[in-house]
Amino acid sequence: MDSATHIVMGIGLAGLATIDPVVAHSTANMHAVLAGTLAGSIIPDVDTVLKLRNNAVYIRNHRGMTHSIPATLLWPILLTALIAIFFPTVNKIHLWLWTFISVFLHVFADIFNAYGTQAVRPLSYRWIALGMINIFDPFIFGIHLAGFILWYFVGQPWMIFLAIYAVLIIYYLWRASVHHKIVNRVKAELPDAVEVFLSPTLRWSQYHLAVKGEKHYYVGEITADGISIIDTFTRKPVPNNDVIKAAKEDKNLHAFLSFSPIHRWEINSFEKGYEVKFIDLRYLSKGHYPFVAAVWLDNNLNIISSYTGWVYSDKKLRKKLLPARRERRA
């Protein structure tokens, strides 16, 4: 989920925590638990700072270790210890419990969007991305805002947020059911489909679609009117030639391949070398595939420049690559 939704979920969980008598009957415990659920709802995304380093490090690590099983267990302990410094009389067991629930809900919510997490790391480094809920879901965000308004005017936050989270459980089950039906519908229309990747949009009835078939890749969209296939690509295995081997030594391409489950590739030859490009097929936007990795090599297969990330035109991609090329030559 996006940061704003994680924050409102943390505050909402603090309201639910008043169902706990230890929290409800102590102002210090209530304030400490609010700090714990709020911090717990955002701390797994601390790895966002990696984007300041470079895209390759960010793509390889965002929602990785910080969302793993060890981290989910460690964050509540660290936050409880830190918050207890400022609230020395707090009941540490109850503070840890509600902070743990907050961290767990953050990681749990993230697996339902198309980006996903490595939530079961180190048992598996596979990205879990169920593609059922948009990164920003207006219904989830809006129902929390409605809860805050009721909290302000009515009080009884545990009753309000107990009802809200009951509704959200039903909402998630409904979205899961819809997702399952759409996948089955896609497989019925495309019998050679091996894997189906859905990316939810802000509209409940609309999804971006990428399909890995036995011989083709299909890209399209799901609307209330049905399935529309926009692009079809022949599925060609990545060649094991010297150009590809050299390009795969690049950190940006390595990061892209560790994250992207469905992509096509291109090798373009130029007078002074080669361009190797890998294009993720999940994010078609206005006729363009913005998530790419590109590597420029000279005729001796030395890496001149590379980039991975989101760009919305080939012109902008070349601008991303050219500065790095000049720096290497300098």
TORLOMAR-550607 format. One line per 10 residues: number of its first residue (from 1); their letters; for each residue x, y, z of C-alpha. Coordinates in steps of 0.02 Angstrom, whole numbers, always signed. Example, Ala and Ser with C-alpha at 12.3 -4.5 7.8 and 13.67 -1.06 7.14 Angstrom:
2
1	as	+615,-225,+390; +684,-53,+357
//
This chain:
330
1	mdsathivmg	+0,+0,+0; +51,+182,-12; +121,+273,+139; -39,+373,+173; -143,+214,+184; -16,+131,+299; -24,+283,+414; -214,+286,+426; -212,+98,+458; -89,+126,+601
11	iglaglatid	-200,+258,+680; -354,+150,+653; -268,+4,+738; -232,+117,+888; -419,+150,+897; -453,-37,+892; -323,-61,+1029; -441,+22,+1153; -533,-144,+1155; -387,-198,+1264
21	pvvahstanm	-426,-145,+1446; -240,-121,+1483; -233,+8,+1344; -404,+88,+1371; -381,+119,+1558; -211,+203,+1549; -172,+365,+1459; +14,+321,+1455; -21,+150,+1380; -140,+227,+1252
31	havlagtlag	-13,+357,+1196; +126,+227,+1188; +19,+107,+1087; -29,+247,+967; +157,+282,+942; +189,+96,+919; +51,+62,+793; +92,+219,+695; +278,+181,+690; +245,-2,+655
41	siipdvdtvl	+134,+42,+509; +274,+135,+418; +441,+65,+477; +449,-81,+352; +460,+51,+215; +618,+125,+289; +710,+46,+143; +634,+180,+30; +789,+283,+71; +886,+162,-41
51	klrnnavyir	+814,+256,-190; +934,+397,-144; +1076,+280,-187; +1018,+212,-355; +872,+122,-437; +961,-45,-445; +987,-54,-257; +809,+9,-227; +727,-117,-344; +827,-264,-275
61	nhrgmthsip	+794,-221,-93; +631,-122,-74; +502,-231,+15; +635,-364,+33; +729,-387,+196; +627,-253,+288; +468,-352,+251; +542,-523,+288; +496,-643,+428; +647,-592,+537
71	atllwpillt	+610,-407,+512; +426,-429,+553; +479,-507,+718; +621,-385,+752; +535,-217,+714; +408,-231,+859; +547,-273,+983; +652,-124,+929; +503,-5,+929; +443,-66,+1099
81	aliaiffptv	+616,-38,+1173; +627,+136,+1098; +451,+192,+1147; +474,+126,+1324; +614,+252,+1348; +485,+392,+1331; +346,+297,+1423; +437,+206,+1564; +275,+148,+1649; +200,+72,+1490
91	nkihlwlwtf	+147,-110,+1490; +281,-176,+1373; +194,-339,+1330; +36,-252,+1269; +139,-118,+1180; +237,-255,+1091; +78,-348,+1045; -9,-201,+961; +152,-145,+877; +178,-320,+809
101	isvflhvfad	+0,-322,+740; +35,-156,+654; +196,-217,+573; +114,-380,+521; -34,-289,+442; +86,-179,+343; +174,-329,+268; +11,-425,+244; -72,-280,+152; +77,-260,+36
111	ifnaygtqav	+65,-436,-36; -105,-396,-112; -44,-269,-239; +50,-300,-401; +220,-246,-332; +220,-370,-189; +350,-413,-57; +474,-548,-8; +366,-581,+144; +424,-760,+174
121	rplsyrwial	+609,-722,+158; +725,-811,+205; +618,-967,+177; +596,-909,-3; +659,-757,-99; +509,-764,-216; +408,-604,-234; +229,-626,-173; +120,-508,-274; -61,-562,-279
131	gminifdpfi	-120,-417,-388; -290,-398,-303; -284,-222,-228; -214,-61,-301; -68,+17,-208; -187,+158,-164; -363,+96,-134; -491,+237,-111; -611,+123,-17; -482,+68,+113
141	fgihlagfil	-420,+246,+137; -594,+321,+138; -668,+200,+265; -527,+243,+385; -561,+430,+365; -745,+397,+399; -693,+302,+555; -590,+448,+617; -738,+566,+597; -850,+448,+695
151	wyfvgqpwmi	-715,+430,+827; -709,+619,+848; -897,+643,+863; -955,+479,+941; -806,+405,+1032; -799,+217,+1062; -656,+192,+936; -641,+5,+968; -820,-22,+913; -798,+86,+759
161	flaiyavlii	-637,+5,+700; -693,-170,+745; -837,-142,+624; -722,-62,+495; -599,-206,+497; -742,-331,+486; -799,-239,+330; -621,-239,+262; -606,-427,+287; -764,-448,+182
171	yylwrasvhh	-694,-324,+56; -530,-419,+37; -623,-584,+18; -733,-506,-116; -581,-437,-210; -497,-607,-198; -652,-690,-270; -661,-565,-413; -476,-590,-449; -498,-779,-454
181	kivnrvkael	-645,-766,-575; -550,-647,-690; -398,-763,-696; -510,-909,-741; -596,-803,-875; -427,-755,-950; -370,-937,-953; -533,-986,-1038; -508,-854,-1173; -321,-887,-1191
191	pdavevflsp	-304,-1077,-1175; -114,-1073,-1189; -98,-957,-1037; +33,-1019,-914; +36,-871,-794; -84,-725,-777; -28,-560,-699; -161,-435,-649; -125,-257,-594; -277,-174,-512
201	tlrwsqyhla	-321,+6,-551; -421,+132,-451; -579,+62,-532; -641,-102,-460; -691,-170,-630; -530,-124,-722; -362,-214,-720; -203,-209,-822; -167,-382,-892; -6,-473,-939
211	vkgekhyyvg	-9,-657,-985; +134,-778,-1010; +76,-905,-1138; +163,-1060,-1204; +216,-971,-1363; +163,-790,-1340; +152,-647,-1216; -15,-555,-1212; -42,-380,-1143; -212,-301,-1121
221	eitadgisii	-341,-240,-1000; -495,-302,-909; -647,-191,-904; -831,-215,-866; -852,-251,-1053; -729,-396,-1052; -549,-436,-1098; -458,-329,-1226; -289,-389,-1294; -184,-239,-1345
231	dtftrkpvpn	-15,-317,-1387; +43,-493,-1428; +228,-539,-1430; +308,-702,-1484; +387,-782,-1332; +571,-803,-1375; +699,-875,-1253; +838,-757,-1203; +990,-807,-1308; +1145,-867,-1220
241	ndvikaaked	+1263,-765,-1328; +1412,-657,-1280; +1312,-494,-1290; +1181,-554,-1166; +1313,-630,-1052; +1406,-464,-1046; +1246,-365,-1016; +1193,-479,-873; +1350,-428,-779; +1273,-256,-758
251	knlhaflsfs	+1195,-218,-588; +1045,-127,-661; +995,-271,-774; +1028,-394,-635; +910,-298,-520; +775,-290,-654; +782,-478,-688; +772,-517,-502; +608,-422,-492; +517,-438,-659
261	pihrweinsf	+421,-601,-686; +363,-564,-864; +465,-467,-991; +526,-467,-1169; +700,-425,-1232; +783,-332,-1375; +961,-326,-1443; +996,-177,-1555; +1161,-164,-1650; +1245,+2,-1686
271	ekgyevkfid	+1406,+53,-1770; +1493,+76,-1602; +1413,-67,-1506; +1251,-139,-1441; +1097,-95,-1340; +1018,-233,-1236; +845,-191,-1171; +725,-289,-1060; +545,-226,-1047; +423,-273,-910
281	lrylskghyp	+252,-310,-984; +146,-277,-829; +140,-87,-834; +75,-35,-1006; +27,+148,-995; -33,+255,-1141; +47,+138,-1267; +215,+132,-1178; +299,+6,-1063; +382,+117,-932
291	fvaavwldnn	+476,-10,-825; +635,-59,-917; +817,-103,-902; +940,-50,-1038; +1126,-83,-1057; +1242,-3,-1184; +1397,-101,-1232; +1541,-59,-1350; +1602,-176,-1486; +1718,-259,-1361
301	lniissytgw	+1566,-294,-1249; +1622,-174,-1114; +1476,-91,-1022; +1467,+92,-1068; +1307,+140,-978; +1150,+64,-903; +986,+108,-820; +836,+26,-741; +677,+108,-681; +519,+192,-743
311	vysdkklrkk	+532,+303,-898; +389,+352,-1011; +475,+374,-1179; +629,+311,-1272; +692,+491,-1277; +691,+502,-1087; +776,+333,-1074; +919,+393,-1183; +936,+548,-1075; +951,+434,-923
321	llparrerra	+1088,+334,-1010; +1189,+475,-1088; +1249,+562,-926; +1315,+397,-860; +1401,+368,-1027; +1490,+535,-1016; +1543,+501,-836; +1620,+334,-884; +1716,+414,-1027; +1779,+552,-912
//
